[in-house]
């Protein structure tokens, strides 16, 4: 019986832990240091995500950070679910929280939007496309990175419900709540009118 229980729990636990380790890779910090742009945590919002990398003036680095942050979320889901079928959701949780709270950076990570995009595309590509469409649409309309990210995150559980993918609704709702929570400082600035627009001075 103990051996059987260990076999049952090993796959899900491994997917969660390995997903966390993949998600915790701080690509924004690594890329800016390799490019000689310094420590990204010392400028702007101090965030390690693509939006703050853009503040270095390196648009290419910001784009690459976004791609890699999304890729690590997708990779965690696809690879670990292939190794241990049925563990994709746990791998997604690990990767998402790994990005938000990486152990290497004293649990001070990013806000999860790009990583969530990759996760959504891997778990359900129609939800991922809805996420991307809302993200880009809200960003183009309002020119606030925070509004685009939060709108996309909130759109994910709605899209999953609209598609009848009920097993994913609660998961995406959890992710949406965490994205909004991580943007709480941005929400305060939006309310008092001090939130910088994309491309504007002091954008973070």
PEKACOR-V738685 format. One record per helix or strand of 2 or more residues. SS is the DSSP state (H for helix, E for strand). FROM is the first residue (numbers start at 1). TO is the last residue. If there is no record, write none. Layout:
BEGIN
SS,FROM,TO / SS,FROM,TO
END
This chain:
BEGIN
H,2,23 / H,27,34 / H,40,42 / H,50,56 / H,59,83 / H,88,100 / H,103,105 / H,113,123 / H,125,142 / H,145,162 / H,166,182 / H,184,192
END
